[in-house]
Structures are given as structure tokens and as C-alpha cells.
């Protein structure tokens, strides 16, 4: 497999996993308010982890990666929780 095919395959795999994850979390959140709150905290923790890592790495952290990571987490939060309001951690 050449690099272009490998990149395309990784993109497809990532999209499939995101679709599975967001839909499973959405269904769990609909079933139980406590689970919905835990899912929200999980997304908060994920953003905090990315931000903490960027702080620890200092100048070695690429700002564009940090921004993209947080944006992806916020998009997954919206898809998983059905939140159509502004993301909690706006970029």
C-alpha cells in the first residue's frame, strides 16, 4: 500500500470510529442523566488533558495541533451530546 492509500485508509478508519463513538455516547446519554453528565465531564477532561499537555510541552507544542485537537473534541462533544449551542471551549 502506498502512502496516499494508507492516509485514505486511516482517514476512513478515523471517521468510522468517530461515528461509532459519538452515536454510542449519544444513546447512552439519552438513557440516563447521570451517564450524560459523566460523558460531559469526559469531554471536559479530554480538553483539559490536551491543554495541560500543550503547557508541559511549551514551545515544542505546535499551536495548530492544539487548536485542531480541541476543535475535534468539541465537535465530538456536540455530536455525542446533541449540544447545538456554542462549544464550551470556543477557539
Buried (B, 14 or more C-beta within 10 A) or exposed (E): EEEEEEEEEEEEEEEEEBEEEBEEBBEBBEEEEEBBEEBBEEBBEBBEEBBEEBEEEEEEBEEEEBEEBBBBBBEBBBBBBEBEEEBBBEE
